[in-house]
Amino acid sequence: MQRRKKVGKELEELLRDLGYGTLFEPSSSGRSPKQLAKWETRKTRIIQQAVEFGMHVPQALIDEVNPPEEPNPSTAPFIANDPEIPI
């Protein structure tokens, strides 16, 4: 129960930092590559835990962490005795 509250609080903070539920765009602070990598890791962890607890997470954030699977492209049917296919 305590872990769920902590994840909920972290999710609210993350959404606010990303600009969800606010009138203005989030300010882009100049983060170093190291800070940016740490931020992305933290964001991924929070989103995954929030989904596990069944919290409401915007679909765009879920897709960032777990991209939807793309369907296989359709191909023309293969016909074994097709005279147009060179052997």
C-alpha contacts under 8 A as a table, 3 or more apart, distances in Angstrom:
res1	aa1	res2	aa2	distance
1	M	4	R	5.19
1	M	5	K	6.51
2	Q	5	K	5.21
2	Q	6	K	6.36
3	R	6	K	5.10
3	R	7	V	6.19
4	R	7	V	5.16
4	R	8	G	6.07
4	R	53	F	6.89
5	K	8	G	5.00
5	K	9	K	6.18
6	K	9	K	5.14
6	K	10	E	6.16
7	V	10	E	5.01
7	V	11	L	5.99
7	V	46	I	6.59
7	V	49	Q	6.94
7	V	50	A	6.35
8	G	11	L	5.06
8	G	12	E	6.23
8	G	50	A	7.01
8	G	55	M	7.67
9	K	12	E	5.17
9	K	13	E	6.27
10	E	13	E	5.07
10	E	14	L	6.06
10	E	46	I	6.86
11	L	14	L	4.96
11	L	15	L	6.07
11	L	46	I	6.31
11	L	47	I	7.18
11	L	50	A	7.12
12	E	15	L	5.20
12	E	16	R	6.19
13	E	16	R	5.13
13	E	17	D	6.16
14	L	17	D	5.04
14	L	18	L	6.17
14	L	43	K	7.19
15	L	18	L	5.07
15	L	19	G	6.19
15	L	20	Y	5.14
15	L	21	G	7.60
16	R	19	G	5.08
16	R	20	Y	5.55
16	R	21	G	6.83
16	R	22	T	7.06
17	D	20	Y	7.67
17	D	26	P	6.37
18	L	25	E	7.99
18	L	26	P	6.03
19	G	22	T	5.55
19	G	23	L	7.87
19	G	24	F	6.96
19	G	25	E	5.57
19	G	26	P	5.09
22	T	25	E	7.46
31	R	34	K	7.88
31	R	35	Q	5.71
31	R	36	L	5.82
32	S	35	Q	5.15
32	S	36	L	6.04
33	P	36	L	4.95
33	P	37	A	6.11
34	K	37	A	5.21
34	K	38	K	6.32
35	Q	38	K	5.08
35	Q	39	W	6.06
36	L	39	W	4.98
36	L	40	E	6.19
37	A	40	E	5.18
37	A	41	T	6.24
38	K	41	T	5.16
38	K	42	R	6.19
39	W	42	R	5.15
39	W	43	K	6.04
40	E	43	K	5.01
40	E	44	T	6.10
41	T	44	T	5.21
41	T	45	R	6.24
42	R	45	R	5.13
42	R	46	I	6.18
43	K	46	I	5.26
43	K	47	I	6.18
44	T	47	I	5.26
44	T	48	Q	6.12
44	T	65	V	5.97
45	R	48	Q	5.26
45	R	49	Q	6.17
46	I	49	Q	5.25
46	I	50	A	6.05
47	I	50	A	5.10
47	I	51	V	6.19
47	I	57	V	7.27
47	I	61	L	7.36
47	I	62	I	6.95
47	I	65	V	7.50
48	Q	51	V	5.23
48	Q	52	E	6.28
48	Q	65	V	7.64
49	Q	52	E	4.98
49	Q	53	F	6.28
50	A	53	F	5.14
50	A	54	G	6.27
50	A	55	M	5.29
50	A	56	H	7.62
50	A	57	V	7.15
51	V	54	G	4.98
51	V	55	M	5.74
51	V	56	H	7.44
51	V	57	V	6.91
52	E	55	M	7.69
57	V	61	L	6.97
57	V	62	I	6.94
58	P	61	L	5.57
58	P	62	I	6.63
59	Q	62	I	4.99
59	Q	63	D	6.09
60	A	63	D	5.14
60	A	64	E	6.34
61	L	64	E	5.04
61	L	65	V	6.52
62	I	65	V	5.28
62	I	66	N	5.85
62	I	67	P	7.43
63	D	66	N	5.00
63	D	67	P	4.44
63	D	68	P	6.30
64	E	67	P	5.79
79	I	82	D	5.54
82	D	85	I	5.81
83	P	86	P	7.37
